[in-house]
Amino acid sequence: MQPINSTEQENNPVTRQELMLVIAVCIFGGLFRCLFLSETAIEHFDEGVYASNLWFSPEQGAEYPGRYYYAPPLFPFLIEWSMIFLGSGAWATFLPSLLLGMATIPLIWWVARNWFGPAAGLVAAILASCSDLHLIYSRAALTDVGLGFFLLLSVYLIWKSYLSLDWKWPVLAGVTVGAGWAIKYNGWLPLAVGLSGMVPWLLIHRRQFSSKTGFFLRWVVVACVACLVWSPVLIGLQKWGGYSVVASNHSRYVVGFSGWLNSFSRQVQNHELLEGTPGYMGIGLVCLVFCLLLHMIKAQKQIAIKVRPRTERSTWNTILIGLFAALPLFVASLFGISPMLGILGIEGILLQLFFAGNRTGQKQSKNDNPDPASLKRSLAAWLLAAWFCGLFLATPLYYPYPRLTIPWTISAWLGTAACVGWIEQRDTKSLFHFLSDNNKERYSFIPEISVGIVLILILCFMPWSMAAWKPRNGLAMVSQQVLSDMQAEPVSSPSEYILYTYAEPGLFFNLKAQGHQLTAPVADFQFLESLPPQVPVYLITGPHAARDPDFQKKFDQVRDRFELVKTYEYSPSLLVRLNQAHLNGKDETEPVLLYRAK
């Protein structure tokens, strides 16, 4: 293989306007993720598992029992050290997700900019900053935002690995793939994207490369380094029976092709329930970028044919440009943001794959060899096509947990950015260079953009809705009530009673975080055989136990050994309710039961 050199990046340096806009987008995205964390606490089942390392001694395994079923050790390790330095509050438990979520915004800007141009980078950053789905999971102690970050970084580094003879890129790509793999068990996805995107690219451009084995060799290096980085996780699984035990557990959540359509429909519904004001704000800003690009192309054409813009511009032209630019917002308001991003993503990928041309917008003939910049964009488009299409088909094969769609959503952001980039490529200049040039036309977009802004404001006049900022501390409040009631019991101090939790890691975490040390999770009722004298023993069950047939069967056998003390009403957040097989109403509550062992 030979290196693919290009001076396109040097021809499009980051301008001051672009840098300031990207910084502003990153700041707003960070604020959306960090504000009002005081009403957020560990609640989701998996959150309780990941955040509980600190409550177990090395003799107890230094992790929640069965943690290996749910995720590799890296993410719980990050939360553990965050709690060591910051305590057990919301900032500590959510800090890894917050940082990875905020870091995704500048990363996707850089990736989209290098792949499809400056305007594409800005659009990708806006979509990442304002995504309701990404916002709510950036404020949760779950692995999916971290997986999305490393998936994005890994695919970008694999792209760099194919373009350069420097072997540092395959090694770095392998390290990032391994890191993502150590956060979530499907962290190997960049390897699949890197291979399935490279093969059609090589087939189409086979005449430009005398040898193709070098590209496959680089992929093999990435895969080997990734496996090496991930190997401690695999070795650690051997004491539990190896990775086959994990795979067998995960197979329970596979719905297969027979359940694909139902799962897909439910995921569309999930996204619709999560979409709110930030998402529509993001789409509105993307519409304004569309409007600026359309104005730039019109202005440049008028300059090229030496027509005075003031005499050529008509009211109808202005209105049509504003309406066309606002079309994505109309579609999003009718069908939802995610379907609209899917449409734009498909359009952007197809345009970049089959209708890309040089900077003047002239399509190359079949006999012409593509320039290095076109080869780089083509490789990026094929990688993105493999990513987008592969996850679009694969994600609904699993139970419709909304967090599973984060990797696909990132590809939809990049696909939309590719569509914007294709429009920008129709001109000889990038959008920011056009706006920074000292010419009379750079600020003549006011009429067009005014129409777009008016339409956007009309559609955005809706009640403020932001799922990420809604309270998510229901289990923490129940834990406080339990401990308060325990203090009213006739014992000399609040620590002289034992609390066991069954199938509720979130409750376990909150009870521990609020100071009760004699709390432990159980998976059976063997503790009844060795009840300590003079010390009250309690059992707490919740929604997960109520839906677990195995628990009901075991509990029926020892029901006479327990006395129901109190029932607490717990209101699950939207994040938790979306995981359920059947969505409950907004105001429905679920019981948390406190039993005393006899």
Order of alpha helices (4+ residues) and beta strands (2+ residues): alpha-alpha-alpha-alpha-alpha-alpha-alpha-alpha-alpha-alpha-alpha-alpha-alpha-alpha-alpha-alpha-alpha-alpha-alpha-alpha-alpha-alpha-alpha-alpha-beta-alpha-beta-beta-alpha-alpha-beta-alpha-beta
